[in-house]
Every structure is written in C-alpha cells, then in structure tokens.
Amino acid sequence: MRIAEMNWMQVEALAKSERRAVLPVGSTEQHAHLSLCVDAILSEKVALDAVEGLGVPVFPVINYGLTPSFVDYPGTVTLRLSTLCAIIADVLDGMVRSGFSCITIVNGHGGNSPAHGAVLEWLDRNRGIQVKWHNWWSAPRTMAHVQRIDPVASHASWMENFPWTRLAGIDMPAGQKPMLELARFQQLDPGAKRLMLGDGNYGGVYQRADEEMLAIWRTAVAETREIIAEGWA
C-alpha cells in the first residue's frame, strides 16, 4: 500500500485502525553497471512486496543517503550526516502526526547506518512510539541465503543485480572481480578510492541466474514482512 496512491482522508481513516507504517531509505550512488538508485529501488520494493495484503502503508522512499566515498563518480549525491538525520527525524514526526506509532525503517544502504543513532535519540524525545531499523540485505536469513549461493558478494556485484536494478542495453562484464582490500580503501580520499575501485564493484561476479536472485528476494521479502508485521509491544 503506497502512500502515493492515497489521499489524506484515506490515511486518516486507515490510521484509526492501523498503527504500523513503513519508511524505506536508500541512496543515490554508483553501483558499477547497475542503476545509481539501486539502494532506493530495493528498499522500496522489498517494503512494498513485504506489506502486500497487510494493509500497512509505505511512505515514499528517501532517495538520498550518506555516501561520501563515491562522490567522484558522476551521478552520486551524498547528504551530510546531520542532514540525513534531520530528514529522517522530520519524516518520522510527520508519520506520527498522521497517527502511526509502530514504524519500520527499511534501510537499503549500509552507509546510512550512523543515522540509526539519531533515530534512537528521536525515540527519547517521542516516548510511546516504536521504531525498528531493518537493514534488509544483511538480515540474518537473507544474508545466509546469499552466502549459501556465493560467499564472494559485495557492493555492486551480483548480490545487488536483480531484474529491477539492471539497465536496458547494459551488458555485465564476464568473470569474477577480486575482492577489494577494504581496510586500505576506507583510509583514502574519494579520488583515490575511485582509482583503486575502478568500475565500482567491490568484488565478485557481476551477475548470477535470475532463479537464484528471485529465491533470495523471496527470503528477503518474508523476513522483512515479519519485521513489519510482528514483535510490537
């Protein structure tokens, strides 16, 4: 259920019987040969697929996140950490004002993780509200499924290559890219990072069979659905 497909009167009526709501958060950053909006696409889609039949509203995805390492790749947009934290807090304020008190943030970008601390601070100022922070791709069952298929999985590699994150007319490179030396990568400035990283894939093959990817997706949707639907005080 998309908020974008509702009017305010429908939201008001829904909030009288439904406390739960979902906020997807992504980013706009390089993903090698995949869409720049992979993280936003996946966080929104997994949220929407997960709430199917539940009657839980999904608010519009926050398309920008914290991604300073990739700013030398054209198309990448990063927010300041303070800006991201403020945006999330402001959106939570609006969701609560609309009548929702059990909110799941479905995060699709690892770089956004520091903002979870701001959510915890927000909860201190908003007693009686519950918020879950769900990194959908690294949730236990989903990541275990990825690892069973291929443990060499990383940013912009096969594990983010779904039919809905590919670009028309773009072929994936063949072969397996060696894994990035992450500790060295993290100490470099963005220009040096781009030189070291090249096309943007951290390591691994670029694409696997759709049957494998759809199986992972089913696991992720089921796991996300449980987070959204259950476990509220």
C-alpha positions in Angstrom: 0.0 0.0 0.0 1.7 3.2 -1.2 1.0 6.5 0.5 1.5 7.9 -3.0 -1.7 6.2 -4.0 -3.8 7.5 -1.1 -5.3 10.9 -0.2 -5.2 12.4 3.2 -8.8 11.3 4.1 -7.8 7.7 3.3 -4.7 8.0 5.5 -6.8 9.5 8.3 -9.3 6.6 8.2 -6.5 4.0 8.0 -4.6 5.3 11.0 -7.7 4.8 13.2 -7.2 1.0 12.9 -3.6 0.6 11.8 -0.6 1.7 14.0 2.1 0.3 11.7 3.8 2.1 8.8 7.0 1.8 6.8 9.6 4.2 5.7 12.1 3.0 3.1 15.5 4.7 3.0 18.1 4.3 0.2 20.8 6.3 -1.6 21.8 7.6 -5.0 25.3 6.4 -5.6 27.4 4.5 -8.1 26.7 0.8 -8.4 29.1 -0.1 -11.2 27.0 -1.2 -14.2 23.7 -1.1 -12.3 21.3 1.8 -11.6 22.6 4.7 -9.5 19.4 4.2 -7.5 19.9 0.5 -6.6 19.5 1.1 -2.8 16.4 3.2 -3.2 14.8 0.8 -5.7 15.5 -2.3 -3.5 14.5 -0.7 -0.1 11.2 0.5 -1.6 10.4 -2.7 -3.5 11.2 -5.1 -0.6 9.0 -2.9 1.7 6.1 -2.9 -0.8 6.3 -6.6 -1.5 6.5 -7.3 2.2 3.3 -5.4 3.1 1.2 -7.0 0.4 -2.1 -7.9 1.9 -1.3 -6.5 5.4 -2.9 -3.0 4.8 0.3 -1.3 6.1 1.2 1.9 4.4 4.6 2.5 2.8 5.7 6.1 2.7 7.8 7.4 -0.2 11.4 6.3 -0.2 14.1 8.7 0.9 16.3 8.6 -2.2 19.4 10.2 -0.9 21.8 9.0 1.9 25.3 9.2 3.3 27.8 8.2 0.6 30.9 10.4 0.8 33.2 7.7 -0.6 31.6 7.8 -4.0 31.3 11.5 -4.7 33.9 11.3 -7.5 31.5 9.1 -9.5 29.1 11.3 -11.6 25.5 10.9 -10.5 26.4 10.2 -6.9 24.7 12.5 -4.4 25.6 12.4 -0.7 23.9 14.2 2.2 25.7 15.4 5.2 25.1 13.1 8.2 23.4 15.9 10.0 21.1 16.4 7.0 20.2 12.8 6.7 19.4 12.5 10.4 17.3 15.7 10.3 15.3 14.4 7.2 14.6 11.1 8.9 13.5 12.8 12.1 11.3 15.2 10.2 9.6 12.4 8.3 9.1 10.4 11.5 7.5 13.5 13.0 5.0 13.6 10.1 4.3 9.9 10.2 3.5 10.1 14.0 1.4 13.2 13.5 -0.6 11.2 10.9 -1.4 8.7 13.5 1.2 5.9 13.1 3.1 4.7 16.2 4.8 1.5 15.1 7.2 2.4 12.3 9.7 0.2 10.4 12.6 1.9 8.7 13.6 -0.4 5.8 17.2 0.7 5.1 18.8 -0.2 1.8 22.2 1.4 2.2 24.9 0.4 4.7 26.3 4.0 4.7 23.1 5.2 6.3 23.7 3.2 9.5 25.0 6.1 11.5 21.6 7.7 11.2 20.2 4.9 13.4 21.7 6.7 16.3 19.7 9.7 15.5 16.6 7.6 15.5 17.4 6.4 19.0 17.7 10.0 20.1 14.4 10.8 18.4 12.8 8.0 20.4 14.0 9.5 23.6 12.1 12.7 22.7 9.0 10.7 21.5 8.0 8.4 24.3 5.4 5.8 23.5 6.5 5.5 19.8 8.2 2.3 18.5 10.7 2.3 15.6 12.5 -0.6 14.1 15.6 -0.1 11.9 15.9 -3.0 9.4 18.9 -3.4 7.1 17.0 -5.8 4.7 20.0 -7.1 2.7 22.0 -8.1 5.8 19.2 -9.5 7.9 20.2 -13.0 9.2 18.1 -15.2 6.8 18.7 -13.1 3.8 22.4 -12.9 4.2 22.7 -16.6 5.0 20.9 -17.3 1.7 23.3 -15.0 -0.2 26.3 -16.8 1.4 25.0 -20.2 0.5 24.8 -19.3 -3.1 28.2 -17.4 -3.3 30.2 -16.0 -0.4 32.0 -13.6 -2.7 29.3 -11.0 -2.7 29.7 -7.3 -2.3 28.6 -3.8 -3.3 27.6 -3.6 -6.9 28.3 -7.2 -7.5 25.8 -10.0 -8.3 24.1 -9.7 -4.9 22.5 -6.3 -6.0 21.9 -7.4 -9.6 18.1 -8.0 -9.7 16.0 -7.7 -12.8 14.7 -4.4 -11.4 18.1 -2.8 -10.8 19.6 -3.6 -14.3 19.7 -1.0 -17.1 18.4 -1.7 -20.6 21.2 -2.2 -23.1 24.0 -2.6 -20.5 25.8 -5.9 -20.5 27.6 -7.1 -17.4 31.3 -7.9 -17.5 32.3 -11.5 -17.5 34.4 -13.2 -14.8 34.9 -12.5 -11.1 36.4 -9.3 -9.9 38.9 -9.8 -7.0 37.6 -8.6 -3.6 38.6 -5.1 -2.6 41.1 -4.5 0.2 38.5 -2.7 2.3 40.8 -1.5 5.2 43.0 0.3 2.7 40.1 1.6 0.7 38.5 3.2 3.8 41.5 5.4 4.5 41.6 7.0 1.1 40.1 10.2 -0.2 37.3 9.9 -2.8 39.5 10.4 -5.8 42.0 7.8 -4.7 39.0 5.5 -3.9 37.8 5.8 -7.5 41.2 5.0 -8.9 41.5 1.9 -6.6 38.0 0.7 -7.2 37.6 1.2 -10.9 34.1 0.5 -12.2 32.6 0.4 -8.6 32.2 -3.3 -7.9 33.8 -4.2 -4.6 34.4 -7.8 -5.8 32.7 -10.9 -7.1 30.9 -11.9 -10.3 28.6 -9.3 -11.8 25.5 -11.4 -12.4 24.0 -14.7 -11.4 21.0 -16.6 -12.6 17.6 -15.0 -12.1 16.3 -18.1 -10.4 18.9 -17.6 -7.7 18.2 -13.9 -7.3 14.4 -14.4 -7.1 14.9 -17.1 -4.4 17.0 -14.6 -2.4 14.3 -12.0 -2.9 11.6 -14.3 -1.6 13.6 -14.8 1.5 14.2 -11.1 1.9 10.5 -10.3 1.5 9.4 -12.9 4.0 12.0 -11.7 6.6 11.1 -8.1 6.1 7.4 -8.9 6.3 7.9 -10.5 9.8 9.8 -7.4 11.0 7.0 -5.1 9.8 4.1 -7.3 11.0 5.3 -8.8 14.3 7.1 -8.0 17.5 5.4 -4.8 18.5 4.9 -4.1 22.2 
